[in-house]
Amino acid sequence: MGRGRQKAKQTRAARKLKYLTTDTDYSQLQKELSNKKQDQANEEAKAQDGEEDLSDYASWAAKSASSAELLKENISLKTAMAKMTSSYEKGNQKP
């Protein structure tokens, strides 16, 4: 679609909105606005729940990190023991 046709459509839509006269339903508007206030309160409650979830995640992450450190230490100890055992066996071999 060329720019001319696109601009003509936009102009037509703008003109339609500008000159369109509708009666405003204030009771419906009030309902919509009151629902938004309730939605905002619900969103704030959900945000607080999210913070609790984050604190749970933080405690889990700390626990997992300490477990990972213990695992690293355990693996390095096993490696050291294996090296010591192999060097001990090499030293005690009979020719």
C-alpha positions as CSV (number, residue, x, y, z in Angstrom):
1,M,0.0,0.0,0.0
2,G,1.4,3.4,-1.0
3,R,1.9,6.3,1.4
4,G,-1.0,8.2,-0.2
5,R,-3.5,5.6,0.5
6,Q,-2.2,5.0,4.0
7,K,-2.3,8.7,4.8
8,A,-5.9,9.0,3.4
9,K,-7.0,6.1,5.7
10,Q,-5.4,7.8,8.7
11,T,-7.0,11.1,7.8
12,R,-10.4,9.5,7.4
13,A,-10.1,7.7,10.7
14,A,-9.0,10.9,12.5
15,R,-11.9,12.9,10.9
16,K,-14.3,10.1,12.0
17,L,-13.0,10.3,15.6
18,K,-13.1,14.1,15.6
19,Y,-16.6,14.6,14.5
20,L,-18.2,11.5,16.1
21,T,-20.6,12.5,18.7
22,T,-21.5,9.9,21.3
23,D,-23.2,10.2,24.6
24,T,-20.8,9.4,27.5
25,D,-22.1,6.8,29.9
26,Y,-20.8,8.1,33.1
27,S,-22.0,5.2,35.2
28,Q,-20.0,2.8,33.0
29,L,-17.0,5.1,33.3
30,Q,-17.3,5.1,37.1
31,K,-17.5,1.2,37.1
32,E,-14.3,1.0,34.9
33,L,-12.4,3.4,37.1
34,S,-13.5,1.7,40.4
35,N,-12.4,-1.6,38.9
36,K,-9.0,-0.2,38.1
37,K,-8.6,0.8,41.8
38,Q,-9.4,-2.8,42.8
39,D,-7.0,-4.1,40.2
40,Q,-4.2,-1.9,41.5
41,A,-4.8,-3.2,45.1
42,N,-4.7,-6.8,43.7
43,E,-1.5,-6.0,41.9
44,E,0.1,-4.6,45.0
45,A,-0.9,-7.7,46.9
46,K,0.7,-9.9,44.2
47,A,3.8,-7.8,44.3
48,Q,4.2,-8.4,48.0
49,D,3.7,-12.1,47.4
50,G,6.4,-11.9,44.8
51,E,8.7,-10.4,47.4
52,E,8.1,-13.3,49.7
53,D,8.8,-15.6,46.8
54,L,12.1,-13.8,46.2
55,S,13.1,-14.2,49.8
56,D,12.3,-17.9,49.6
57,Y,14.4,-18.0,46.4
58,A,17.2,-16.2,48.1
59,S,17.3,-18.6,51.0
60,W,17.2,-21.6,48.6
61,A,20.0,-20.0,46.5
62,A,22.2,-19.5,49.6
63,K,21.6,-23.1,50.7
64,S,22.4,-24.4,47.2
65,A,25.6,-22.3,47.1
66,S,26.8,-23.7,50.4
67,S,26.0,-27.2,49.2
68,A,28.0,-26.6,46.0
69,E,31.0,-25.4,48.0
70,L,30.9,-28.5,50.1
71,L,30.7,-30.6,47.0
72,K,33.7,-28.8,45.5
73,E,35.7,-29.5,48.7
74,N,34.6,-33.1,48.8
75,I,35.7,-33.6,45.1
76,S,39.0,-31.9,45.8
77,L,39.6,-34.1,48.8
78,K,38.8,-37.2,46.8
79,T,41.3,-36.1,44.1
80,A,44.0,-35.4,46.6
81,M,43.4,-38.8,48.2
82,A,43.6,-40.5,44.8
83,K,46.9,-38.8,44.0
84,M,48.3,-39.7,47.4
85,T,47.2,-43.3,47.0
86,S,48.7,-43.6,43.5
87,S,52.0,-42.1,44.6
88,Y,52.1,-44.4,47.7
89,E,51.5,-47.4,45.5
90,K,54.2,-46.4,43.1
91,G,56.7,-46.0,46.0
92,N,55.9,-49.4,47.5
93,Q,56.1,-51.4,44.3
94,K,58.6,-54.3,44.3
95,P,60.8,-54.6,41.2
